[in-house]
Amino acid sequence: MTIQVSERGRQSAAISNAIARLHREHYGRGATTTRTIIQRNYVVCFLDDIYTPVERTLIEAGRTEAVRETRNIFQDAMGPKFRDAVEEAMGRPVIAFMSQVCFDPDMAAEVFVLEPQGEDRAPDD
């Protein structure tokens, strides 16, 4: 018996793999688990266990804002690559990208808003 993976499943896996790869290549360490959820014009990628040993040391020393600021600067620099990965997987333009980290639990969320199409467009007035 063959189980076919849905198109959304393939897109979700492609995005998870691409975002994890970009983190690994540019941070030197990737998340241990990456999950992507796709709903209409929204793509959210959750990454678990994201922090490097240096970041963990800073977090333990109470320097979470320094870690957050560095992560935000990194996300600004990496935004175009993250957008490209999602656009390639989805075949749709990304019109917004947001990123957030959490310290307890150790995770991040990469949020992408896609250009609306078809029934997802706002109704005309």
Secondary structure by P-SEA (a helix, b strand, c coil): cbbbbcaaaaaaaaaaaaaaaaaaaaccccccbbbbbbcccbbbbbbcccccaaaaaaaaacaaaaaaaaaaaaaaaaaaaaaaaaaaaacccccbbbbbbbccccbbbbbbbcccccccccccc
